[in-house]
Amino acid sequence: DVSISFRLIEGILDLAQGAAGRRLDLSGGRVLRFAQGELRWERAGRADAYEYLLPVPGSVEVCELGVRIEAVMTTWDEVPEAERAGLLDPGKVLGELRIRSWRAGDRFWPANRKEAKKVKELLSERHAVGAEKKLWPVVSAGGELVWMRGFAAPERVRASGVEQKVLWIRVGGER
């Protein structure tokens, strides 16, 4: 049970008017978090797993990371050369896009690899640890991972530059 006090009400009002991702720790092992324009109840100590629908085109505030993930329909030439390895061919991406934290057992096949690898192994190679590793964003479509921050897109869904439009998933401004 949470006891209601003037201080608690003020805290909730401040939370609702603040930046996404902020949280208020309550008694009884509960947390109130402001995310996606709404207040959400959580249990304290819960793993910060997340999953959101990613509209195309559009963006999602991923409060657990403090970033905005954007899905932009654009042309090959509009994307900086360093970002082109992650571009997707929208004609090959099946199903709705979901931005989420990776899960145990997830596999990803970057175009520059001979085979799919467990996400856990790919992140270990990058020396990602702690919360950064636990919360690393991936995008799934039709039951497969089609994008992973900082990795080349899988060959099967990767844009080659001949497409009229390409799908660019990018991390927007970090807060």
Secondary structure, 3 states (H helix, E strand, C coil): CCCCCHHHHHHHHHHHHCCCCCEEEEHHHEEEEEECCEEEEEECCCCCCCEEEECCCEEEEECCCCEEEEEEEECHHHCCHHHHHHCECCCCCCCCEEEEECCCCCEECCCCCCCCEEHHHHHHHCCCCHHHHHCCEEEEECCEEEEECCCCCCCCCECCCCCCCEEEEEECCCC
